[in-house]
Amino acid sequence: MPRYKLVNGISIQLTAEEEALRDAEEQAWADGAFDRAMADLRQRRNSLLSQTDYLALSDNTLSSDMSTYRQALRDITNGLTTVEEVNAVIIPNKPTT
C-alpha cells in the first residue's frame, strides 16, 4: 500500500527511495522495542528501590520482608528476553514495614 506525504497541503505519494527510508526507520523503531521496555522497567524498579533506600542505611536494620522485597526488585529484570516478558512483569508489593 503506497504511503503519502503532505507538501504545501498537497498529498504526494512517496518515492521508492522515501519508502525504503521510511521502512528502515520503522524497522529501527521496532528493533528498539525491547530496549525501550527494559529501560522503562528499570526506571520503575529504580524509583521503587529509591523509596526504600533510607531503610537500608547502616543505622537501620532491614526487616526480612523489606530485604526480600528489595532483592525481588533488584532481580526483576533477570532472564527477560522479549517485550512480552517485560510487559508481563508483576511488580512485588511493598511490605508495610
C-alpha positions, -999 to +999 in steps of 0.1 A: +000+000+000+016+033-010+023+060+015+019+097+011+033+129+025+019+164+026+037+191+007+022+226+009-012+210+017-010+185-013-008+148-008+021+133-027+030+096-030+064+087-015+091+078-040+107+043-038+137+059-020+115+076+005+095+043+010+128+024+017+139+051+041+106+050+059+107+012+061+142+014+076+130+039+102+101+017+112+123-013+114+148+005+136+119+016+159+106-020+161+141-033+168+144-010+198+112-021+214+128-044+239+155-019+249+128+007+255+106-017+275+136-027+297+146+010+302+110+017+314+110-013+337+144-004+352+133+032+358+102+020+377+123-005+396+149+021+405+122+045+417+107+019+440+142+010+453+150+046+460+118+050+480+132+024+505+169+033+504+166+052+537+157+019+554+189+002+542+212+028+558+238+015+583+219+027+613+188+008+604+181-029+604+160-041+574+132-064+582+132-098+565+102-088+544+118-055+533+150-072+524+131-098+503+112-070+486+143-051+477+160-082+464+130-091+443+131-056+428+168-059+420+162-093+404+131-082+384+150-078+351+168-111+352+161-135+324+138-112+304+144-117+266+112-104+249+090-073+251+061-096+261+080-109+291+089-074+302+053-063+298+041-093+319+064-085+349+044-081+381+060-056+405+061-071+440+041-054+467+059-033+492+057-046+528+043-023+554+075-023+575 
